[in-house]
Amino acid sequence: MVDVSDKAESARMARAKGSIRMTKDALEAIRSHQLAKGDVLSVARVAGIMAAKRTADLIPLCHPLVLDDVQITLSADPGLPGVRAESQVRSQGRTGVEMEALVAVTVALVTVYDMAKSADRSMIIGDISLIEKTGGKSGRYIAG
């Protein structure tokens, strides 16, 4: 782990995004709540929040953080077709929350796959990236 004991605390925020592509029929099954496992987007949202809170358990050199807020937005996109996910994580601390934001999106999308695989096993998860981060010595980053 990196020693952050000498760093000043600051407000930290990170946003990440990703998507899962699927057949139009699978997307319609998600939108109309026709899948046996239930409300896919609601369950995936909760899974993403839970994952953000457990990031240090998943990634060996991440610091365990107290998170002040985790938001996950999942939206059906007929243009993919599929689901787009975005996370926003906030904390007050000595290290950033980029990994928590990325893990939140990833686990939310994997949860969509798990819950919808009966409708489409060929779904593709991708486009996972950091959109923005604020706080700390390096300041603000916005993806270009």
C-alpha angles and dihedrals in degrees: 000000000000114000107243097168093109095048120103118243115249140166107277128197133172133179126196135178141197143156144217120214121209144153119292089244092055091049091050090050089054093046094048095044092239097140121106094232093061135230101012100189095047093049092045090051092054091045090054092051092049091048093052089055091052100044094117089056090056104040112052102217099037118115116240105248137196104232119209096193139002121188125182124187120192119184134179112239114193089189092069090027096235146056129306120208130198129180134193121193127186132190141156108229155094099282136044130261099222094116092050091053092048093046091048092056093043096051092044090055094045087052090054087053092050094049096043102037090103087066098041128005092181095070115139123214115203152117091078110164147140111265100183144346132188135188137046132067094308092054122198127005124185120182112245 
